[in-house]
Amino acid sequence: MSPHQPDRPTPPITNGSPPVALAQVRLFGDLTIIAPALGAAPLDLGSPTTRSLFAYLLLHRDRPADRRQLALLFWPDAPETAARRNLRQYLHRLRRALEPLAAAEELVLVEGSTVQLNPRAAFDVDMQRFEDFLDTAAPSSAAETAVYALQSAVALYRGDLLADLLDDWCQAPRLHARQRAMQALEQLADLHHGRRDLPSAIAAAEQLLRLEPWHEAAHTRLMAFYYLSGARTQALQQYQRCRQALADELDAAPLPATTAMAAEMRAGAWQETHAPPPPFNALPPGIPNGPGTLCPPRCRAEALSCGRRAPAAATTGGRALCRSHG
């Protein structure tokens, strides 16, 4: 299993008719479970550990989890016997908490040395629909199909995955989902731009900047979209916002190409065919590309100045970010 991408749940087995969802599970933002049987009130799973255990089993329910490995994942500092005892106790609590959803069906399956959330249980999970929409928006898809799928996906992204959970295991799927949301907004902005729907392209780039205000390529795209729509003043204001965001977040100045772009716009001489904005995933020369892990803000300026990259390095709008400084 890749550390950056959670496995997909196995589709529920039915007799040909669409399954009725036991519950809607929202993983973006705070973990929330809404079930028809409970009315408007969300299901209370209890402690943060019980909530985290449910989320982990839900994201990995296509295969049984080894109980020993799961115990050591959740209680890495405890002796193995204590960790396994804790897991038994929290699995019992999780079973009790899920009883209102399906009293006649076991939702937590414990068999021998493994545990699994019942793959036949029809949970409507926003993360799964998010991934399905993004898979629909493949490069080979028609533009209208891709736009609809991407818009549907980003609408589901209400915030970071499992934002209320602090467990270490959440970091990889959280980063994976955030990167996919950013890529979706990048693709959506470019699709709208290609169709000359500049207001929609502007909206997508602005949404991306709300996720990462220091994303320089999104700033340059937004400058271009404003300029092409006849709003030169807004394009230059966007350059100033770019400068401020980079100074605040990275203690850095814009790339020379961004500054040159702004100067041409100020003179009314910028033309898209002569100097298009860089692609969203552009990197400065000499810095390798690759997926990775974002560092805390205090390290970003050091990452820029020293050129170091975290193990599995990240890119953010053409900037290298490093986590090696802690």
Secondary structure, 3 states (H helix, E strand, C coil): CCCCCCCCCCCCCCCCCCCCCCEEEECECCCEEECHHHCCCCCCCCCHHHHHHHHHHHHCCCCCEEHHHHHHHHCCCCCHHHHHHHHHHHHHHHHHHHCCCCCCCCCEEEECCEEEECCCCCEEEHHHHHHHHHHHCCCCCCHHHHHHHHHHHHHHCCCCECCCCCCHHHHHHHHHHHHHHHHHHHHHHHHHHHCCCHHHHHHHHHHHHHHCCCCHHHHHHHHHHHHHCCCHHHHHHHHHHHHHHHHHHHCCCCCHHHHHHHHHHHCCCCCCCCCCCCCCCCCCCCCCCCCCCCCCHHHHHHHHHHCCCCCCCEEECCEEECCCCC
